[in-house]
Amino acid sequence: MAISTHGRAFSKDLLRVEVSGPDRPHLTIVDLPGLIYSETKQQSASDVELVQDVVQAYMMEPRSIILAVVSAKNDYANQIVLKLACAADKRGNRTLGVITKPDTLIPGSESEAMYVSLARNQDVEFRLRWHVLKKYGLRNGSVVVG
């Protein structure tokens, strides 16, 4: 989707890889582009609109499971994915929340408390609940969480 053609950074054309067979589950995974908020030299206003339209079209499909991914580096109220997910799935029955980068939160901060409340499914409620992902890293040759 993010292939520049004739001055546009995005296209509605999608690459689809399908694996099928009698022993395969009936599942399609679609990796959509991240939502963009404003135009740049590489991304026009029509690119911003196109990406949002494609994402919303998939979210509106009643058989789609929505992964609403928010980064703890920013206030989740400022991340448009929640607004779009809640609009497409009003009861939260098919949305799974994902919080990334929790290690960027300052321990004991108001922001940390807000994300803890979110992770406990107390603020924005999804039937598939919230899940927190923390990247593993290497430090001094050994694997550490962080």
Buried (B, 14 or more C-beta within 10 A) or exposed (E): BEEEEEEBBBBEEEEEEEEEEEEEEEEEEEEBBEBBEEBEEEBBEEBBEBBBEBBBEEBEEEEBEBBBBBBBEEEBEEBEBBEBBBEBBEEBEBBBBBBBBBEEBEEEEEBBEBBBEBBEBEBBBBEBEBBBEEEEEEEEEEEEEE
